[in-house]
């Protein structure tokens, strides 16, 4: 094994620090300088973060423009098209749901209230359908048999339309908590409700009496309609049924006991939701190796961002605004383009697969799709290097994650010294970025990151805040790591993993050591990875399995999984049913004492 690292770029990098010419934010001319330059990085970032691209939301027309920009540069640099459609690898995903006009409404006593009136609205996990049944009031929809507060004990809700309030008696706590609301919906469904009407308590002090219709890919849809009502609408509906909603609520609070009632009034609920599907695309280009071209190093960065911030934004303003995503992740995409250009002119020993991933912000969808539909054999991928948020180098602090995923990393990175950069290495190979998809397939990874900041996932992540000289330093470091990997034999680049990779669990609770597959949209809880030596691994759970039951209790989605996990304790023995290649398999888990 030859572990020396060449410094082909050292002189070029020194020269780039002298390049301080201002990039034109709207200059989309092709970059022609094959060296890593501050000016080229600036041009790429300013264009990708421009108003023209409107935040590059996955599946949007502007994301397609960004993809073509990247593909055009790959072509100009001489990269070989490696997608399924030239440079593009397209995939579809569910972006959201919407109410069908005139087909979401509540009807009773001859009165029909349509969603368009703004006082009723479907909820994001509502099932589509229609139901008619007598109205039942079930308080807050709580069923705590151990605590002696069961609002379903005195009423039979089978085939009925059940009204519940968000939150808890005497408190707003949980009224806007989607996890708690989701549990209450599931309880009503499990008790046989035909439909659910959901409103807020009288003491509600929040700002969203009707929650936004928001799609959650991690949540299984209810099998019944779920309709939200304003408090006044719910009050009037109960009056028609000859009951006083305010009085019943006050009695629950006064007595500390359930006040659930069945009425004789029939109610009809209709919810028709349409799923919005979109097409996103990864952009893939190949630089063929000159020594061992059948082995590959993947160099990746996601180029999508949040668009106008409808999903995952930390912006609290009332008016939608473009989220330009300059650091997240125009910076990494610019670095990807510069590296592609450089190595197209400086052929490596192994082949380099440059991938600009889309839909990372939706849950690593692009990288997960690539791993499920690889354009080269996965077993021939030696390593993956990911650049995500590398544009805000401060005090020279550069974080590199994943150094525990192979024994070569510490030695290789330790031999690279760039003035102005102080590397902090972390062993963990998982995280909220695309390298995780490779790590879970036991491929050595590195993730370059210059740190979070106050502009993260907000409209003010602007291109003039990027440290372009620092960005060039980081990209130069990546280039030298790529160059160094090319000096190792394939047998030396071995996945080692980390002893305790981050897995799904709750603080203080038992865990199975499972990593969720966030791209999965079906029923159950699909696993991307299993930590070695943890209870899930010891029980025989494998990556790709879909958990569907604990002790015969149904697992419809990740939220059911988390809710049921809270009921278990160290030493418990639990039956776990998984779907594996369309076959149900029963396993037994013993939680660590």
DADA-V223238 format. One record per run of one state. SS is the DSSP state (hx for helix, st for strand, lp for the rest). FROM is the first residue (numbers start at 0). TO is the last residue. If there is no record, write none. Layout:
ss=SS from=FROM to=TO
ss=SS from=FROM to=TO
This chain:
ss=lp from=0 to=8
ss=hx from=9 to=15
ss=lp from=16 to=36
ss=hx from=37 to=47
ss=lp from=48 to=49
ss=hx from=50 to=52
ss=lp from=53 to=55
ss=st from=56 to=56
ss=lp from=57 to=59
ss=hx from=60 to=76
ss=lp from=77 to=78
ss=st from=79 to=80
ss=lp from=81 to=83
ss=st from=84 to=84
ss=lp from=85 to=86
ss=st from=87 to=107
ss=lp from=108 to=109
ss=st from=110 to=113
ss=hx from=114 to=116
ss=lp from=117 to=118
ss=st from=119 to=121
ss=lp from=122 to=127
ss=st from=128 to=136
ss=lp from=137 to=141
ss=st from=142 to=143
ss=lp from=144 to=147
ss=st from=148 to=149
ss=lp from=150 to=159
ss=st from=160 to=165
ss=lp from=166 to=166
ss=st from=167 to=167
ss=lp from=168 to=169
ss=st from=170 to=170
ss=lp from=171 to=176
ss=hx from=177 to=189
ss=lp from=190 to=193
ss=st from=194 to=199
ss=lp from=200 to=223
ss=st from=224 to=228
ss=lp from=229 to=229
ss=hx from=230 to=239
ss=lp from=240 to=243
ss=hx from=244 to=254
ss=lp from=255 to=259
ss=st from=260 to=286
ss=lp from=287 to=290
ss=st from=291 to=301
ss=lp from=302 to=303
ss=st from=304 to=304
ss=lp from=305 to=324
ss=hx from=325 to=344
ss=lp from=345 to=348
ss=st from=349 to=356
ss=lp from=357 to=363
ss=hx from=364 to=371
ss=lp from=372 to=376
ss=hx from=377 to=379
ss=st from=380 to=386
ss=lp from=387 to=395
ss=st from=396 to=400
ss=lp from=401 to=404
ss=st from=405 to=405
ss=lp from=406 to=406
ss=hx from=407 to=413
ss=lp from=414 to=420
ss=st from=421 to=425
ss=lp from=426 to=433
ss=hx from=434 to=438
ss=lp from=439 to=442
ss=st from=443 to=448
ss=lp from=449 to=461
ss=hx from=462 to=464
ss=lp from=465 to=466
ss=hx from=467 to=484
ss=lp from=485 to=488
ss=hx from=489 to=491
ss=lp from=492 to=493
ss=st from=494 to=494
ss=lp from=495 to=502
ss=st from=503 to=503
ss=lp from=504 to=512
ss=st from=513 to=515
ss=lp from=516 to=523
ss=st from=524 to=529
ss=lp from=530 to=533
ss=hx from=534 to=538
ss=lp from=539 to=544
ss=st from=545 to=549
ss=lp from=550 to=551
ss=st from=552 to=553
ss=lp from=554 to=556
ss=hx from=557 to=564
ss=lp from=565 to=571
ss=st from=572 to=579
ss=lp from=580 to=581
ss=st from=582 to=589
ss=lp from=590 to=592
